[in-house]
Amino acid sequence: MSLTNKIKNDKDFQKILKPILPQKDSFQTISTKKAFSNEYVCLAETELANSYQSSLVGIAFDYIARFKIAKEIANNQESAYINLVAIKSLKLLEGKIDSKIYIKLKKHYIKMLSIIIEDIHNSPFPMRDIMNFIHHKEEFDAYMLALKNMSKKKELYEINIKEVFSSAVFMAKLDHIYRSGIIPDDLEFLFDKPDKTIIDDLQDLYVLFNERFIKSGLVNEESLVMFNPSFGKLNSLAVGGADADIYIDGVLYELKTTKNTGYKWQDVAQLIGYYLLHLSAIEHEDDTSSTNELMINTLAFYKARYGEIEYFHINDLKATEILDSLKKLYKYFNWEYSNDFDEYYKKSIYDKWLYKFTK
């Protein structure tokens, strides 16, 4: 059972989170519109045919957003395309499907990933060595293929963005298999070109993301970015898996492609759940957590069809209430809690800088 499933189905777990959930009126928006309201204007309408296409677009947009953000930063670009959920899906399929299909799938993965790498680095010159970053041979092969393609160019150039969209949809299909745990009998659909409706929808979402997120200055060359931040092996095992969408300069974001503009306590609980797991990893001194050295000051949603960002500052919650919920979480999992963490947390949350959004 994942964190989202626990929030949805486990009433005892819900009782831990609900007392500290920021309510609708506690959120602000960058546009200054009322959060979760009908003041929003849908700027990326959708004509998707079914729920599977909607799910596919949601996952593909997550990939596209991270690739676009990677192009804006100077450090940690490699983590945008290394050890993706998609390659975990590829490894899951190894030995479980026809070997010829698997070889074909692996080659296709390398090709699709090379397009993404080429787009992110956007340079004909050799990139820095990624041997210290890669997890799988396919990633290195994709890197080398991208490098080979870039070496043929004599100046900066742009990859056709629709090629990146198609690559992201392919990754999303693999991602969907991994998260569902169901291997389809026929895998030929993985090689199909995405429907025009899906590509057009991603194009609209991409343009809006570029205008409302990238150009707004929420990320820049010097930004500290963590893609799919996780919260340690202990927490992951305890909740059955938990990783957020993206961390940028103190803000933990969840990206949403839904048309629903209303306040959903389950979505807010997901963000608060991530934050408590983040604190738990620090208290446990779990060095497998990717956020231990990071200060999470703000929780936010990016509503991709509206270009709206709803955010909430952690400092607006009482430290005592957060710690009380954290202790309840420990009791729920039968973990031992160190009371020394109380003073550490109360001091650190107020001493460290608080990220502020600017228009």
N, C-alpha and C positions, 0 to 999 in steps of 0.2 A: 504494500500500500504506500503510494507516494505521499508527499506533503499535501498536494492538492486533494488527493483522495481522502486523506485523514481529515482535512478541513471539511470536506463534503459529507463524510459518513460517520466520523467518530465524535459522538457528542461530548465525551470526556475531554477530548482534545480541543473541541470548540470552546469549552468552558475556560480553558487556559488563555485563549487568545481574545475572546470577546470583551473582557473587561478593559482592555487597553486599545481597542480598535478606534482610531480617529474617525469621527463621524463626518458626514457629508460637508457640513459647514466649516469643518476644520481644514479642509483642503483649499488651496489657492490655485490659480491658473496663471500662466505667463501672459495670456491674452487679457487677463483681468475679467474674463467672463465668469459667471457663476459656475463653480465646478459641478460636474455631472448633471448639467442642465440642458434644456431645449434651446438655450442660446447658441449652442454649437451649430455650425453649418457644415453639412457633409460635402466635402470637396473631392472625395474619391468614391463615387457611387460604384456599386458592384452589380454585375449581371451573372454571377456564378450560378451554376446549374444545381448544385447539391452541397450537402454538408461536407463531403469528402473534398471537393474543390475548395471550399472555404477553409477547411483545416490545412490543406496543402498550401494555400496562399498565406495563411497565418505563419506557418513554419518557414516557408520560402522568404517571406518578408523579414523575419528575424535574421536569416542568413544575409540577405541583401543589406540590411541596416548595419550589421556588424562589418561587412566588407567595405561599405561606404565610410564608416567611422574609421576603419583601419587606414584608409587612404589619407585621412586628415591628421594623423598623429605621427610623431617621429620615432616613438619607442613601442615595443611590444606588438608590432604589426603582425609578426608571425603567429601569435596566438589566435588571430582571427581565422586562420585556416588550418591550424594544427589540432589533431585529436578531436575532430568534430564528432558529433553524435552519428553522423552519416558513416564515418569510417568504422565506428563501433558496430554499426549495423552490417557493414561489409564483412567484418571479422566474424560476426554472429552467423552469417550465411555460409562461411567457409566450412566445407565438409558436410553441409546439410542440404546442399543443392547440387544439381548436375555439375560436374567439374568443368565442362565446356562453357556452360552458362556462367559459372563463377569466373573463369578466366576472361571471358568477354566483359563481364561486369567490372572486374578489377581494372581492365584497360580503359573502360569508359570512365571510371572514377578518376583515374590518373589524368585523362584528357580534360574532364570537367574541372578538376581542381587546378590544373595548370592555367586554365582560362582565368580563374579567380585570382591566382597568384600574380599572373601577368597584369591583371587590371589593378590590383592593389598597389603593386610597386611601380607600375607605369613608367618603366625606365628601360632603355636598351643596355644599360651598364650592369656589370655583375653586382648582385646583392650580397649582403654579408652572409657568412656561413651559417646555416641553420641546423647543423649537425647536433648542436646542444639542445635544440628545441623539438626535433621530430620524434614521434612515437612509433611510426610505422614506415616500412620501406616504400609504400605507395606514395606517401607524402614527399619523400626524397625524390622519387621518380617524377612526380608532378612538378616539383621545384626545378629539377634539371631540365624538364621539357619546357617550362616557362622561360628558364634562362636561355635555352637554345633558341627559342622563338624571339626573345628580346635581343639576342646578340646579332640577329639579322637586321635589326632596325638601326638607323643612324641618328635618330632624334626621338624626343618624347612623342608619344602617340597615345591614342585612346582606343581601348577595346570596345567593340560594339556592345553597348549596354544590354541589348537583348540576348547576347550570348551569355552574359553573366546571369540574367534572369533565368535562362534555360538551365544553366548549371545549378542555380539555387533550387529550382524545382526538382531537379534530379536528386540533389542532396535531401530535399524535403521528403521525397518518396522513400528514400532509405531511412531517414529519420523516423518516419511514420511506422515503418516495419519494426524498428528497434523498440519504439515506445509501446507499440501494441503487443509485441511479442508473438505476432502471428506472421508466419511465412506463407505468402500466397502460393498456390499451386503453379501459377503461370507468372513468371517474372519478366516477360517480354515488355510489359507496360513501362518498365523502368527505362527503356531505351526510346520510348515514344517521345516525339517532340510535344511540348506542352500545348494545350489548346490556346488559340488566339485570345479567347476570353480571359484566360489566366495571365497571359503575358501582358495584355492590355491593362488588367487590374493592377498587376505589379508595377507597371510603368506609371500609373496614376499615383500609387502609394509612394513610389520612389521620388517622383518629382515633388510631391508634397513634403516628404521627409527632408529632402534637400533644402527646400525653402523654409520650412518651419523649425527644423532641428539643426541642421548643419550650418546654414547661413545665420542662424540666431546667435552663434558663438558659444553654444553649450559644449562644444568640443573644439579643441584647437591643437596645434602642433605639439604643445608642451603638456597636454592633458594626461592625467594618470587614468588609464583605461584597463578594465579587466573584463574579458569576454566570458560569458557564462560563469560568473563567480560561484564557487561551491563552498561548502561549509564543513569540510572534514569528513573522514571516513566513518567516524563514530556516529555523527549526525545523519549521514547518508544512509547508513545501515538502520538506524533507529526509525527513520521516517520512510524508508524505502526509496530514497532518491530525492534530492532537492538541489536545483541550481537555478539561479536567477538569470535574467536576460543579459544585463550589462551594468557595469559600474563605471561612472565617469566623475572624477573630481568630487568625491564625497556623496554622490547621488546613486542610489540603486534604482534602476529603471525596469519596469515591465512594459513590453510593447504589446498593444492590443489592436487587432484589426477588426474587431466587432463593430457593428453599426449601433449597438446599444450604448446610449450615453449615460444611463442611470447608475446610481451608486449600488454596487454589489458587495455586500459584506465579505463574501468569500474571496473576492479579488484583493480586498484590503487585508484580509486575514493572511493571505499568501505573502504579502510584503512584510507584515509584522512577523509572520512565522520565520521568514528568512532572517529578519533582524535578530530574533531570539536565538536562532541557530548560530548566527554570527557571534553573538555574545557567548554562547555555550562553547564554541570552538576556542575562543580566547581563554575562557575559564579553564578548559581542559588542557590548554597549551597544545592543541592539536595542530601540528605543523603541516598536516595534509590539507588544511583549510586554505583557500586562496585569498581569503579576506583578513587574515589575522593581523597583517601590518597596515590595514586600511581603516580609516575612520568613516563609518557610514553616518552621515548627518541628515540625509533627506531621503524620503521614499517617494517615488513618482511613477505615474503612468503616462505613456505616450499613446494617445488615441490616434492611430494611423490614418483613419478615414476623415478625421477632422483637423489634423495638425495641431491638436490641443495637448498641452502638458498639465496634468493635475499633480500637485506635489504637497508634501506635508513634512515639516521639520521635526525631527526626533526630539529636539529640545522643547517642543511644545507639550510633550508628555512628561509626567512626573517620574523622576528616576526611581522613586520608591515603588511606583506601580509597575514599572518595567521589571524591576528586580523581583517583585512579588510574583509576577507571571513566570519569570525565569525559574524561580524556585519551584513553582507548581509544575513546570515542564520537567525539572529534575525528579520531582516526586513521581510524576507520571511514568518516567522511564526507570525509576529506581536507581538513580544516580546519586552519588554523594556530592553535596554542594559545599564549597568553601566560602565561609562568611567573609573572608578577607577580600573577596571579589567585590563586595558591596562598596567598600571605601574606594577601591580602585576605579570602579565604574562611575561613582558619583563625582570623583575628581576629574577623570578623563573627559567625561562628556561635556563638562563646562569649561575645561581648560583649552580644549582643542578648537580650532577654527570651525565656524559654521558656514557651510557653503550657501551663498545667496544667489538666487536667480537674478539676472539682469535682463531687461528688455532690449 
